[in-house]
Amino acid sequence: MKLNSLLSFIFLAAIACSPKENSQSDHSLTHSELLSEQSLLSVLWYQQSAEMKAIYAQSYNLAKILMERNLDELEEGQRPAVILDIDETVLDNSPFQEKMIERGETFSVKAWNEWVDRGEAKLLPGAKDFLEFAGQKGVAIFYISNRHVSTFDATLENLKKFNLPQANADHLLLKEETSNKTARRNKVNEEYKTILFIGDNLTDFKHSYANRGEDMGTEYFLQTIDSLLKYAVILPNPMYGEWEHAIYNNQKGAEADQKVKFRKKHIESGY
């Protein structure tokens, strides 16, 4: 009996002292990894939910209605145009977001440009159907994006892959120095009358929406809602955007640990 008890004790002790297998749950996340991990549910919703697809289809259907209504209000001699953002408006970049989560990283220009250069972004629901509809109505289509001009060729090829109407060098305006799209929109309006704006940020309509204080831009949105509802279609993007800058008190250089604190600070408790 004593021998059996001794052997049992040794066996149990050996199990207790044996090294555990490394697992993700044992790993203490850095602030950067935590920020990236917090995006998981947003990316899943964007990639997998039927609701996302329904909202895009509905939004582009609304865009058709607004465009036709605004076409009827054109003055004689005015040439109509529609201006669209590209990312999360025409093209789906959620695989890039997924890759950042996989790596435990947050956005970097280098990683983003590597993704853009691959030209693998897919088309979003409703986009091509609307663009073809606009082309058939004689509306000029301009793609204005804050992708850097250094990615011009890759971006254009990605658009052309889907045979999108008017996807050419004259109708693609990318960022050179500033993310403020006003000058590029004004360039379009030198020859055309823009009757509709489509994007996933309010700044795809007017740059003044970038000025967001403690109310996250709600007051200004309410002041301009009539114009917005007539001339703009805003698409859903829970993964990133101008709204996120407001969460960080517009501190674009905030470190990862600061961003984690800002995110928690702005969560509203229901009880």
PyMOL commands that set and color helices and strands:
alter all, ss='L'
color gray80, all
select helices_A, chain A and resi 2-17+24-26+31-37+40-48+50-71+94-103+109-118+127-136+149-160+169-171+182-189+202-204+207-210+218-223+225-231+242-247+256-265
alter helices_A, ss='H'
color red, helices_A
select strands_A, chain A and resi 80-84+91-92+122-123+140-148+172-175+193-199+232-234
alter strands_A, ss='S'
color yellow, strands_A
deselect
rebuild
show_as cartoon
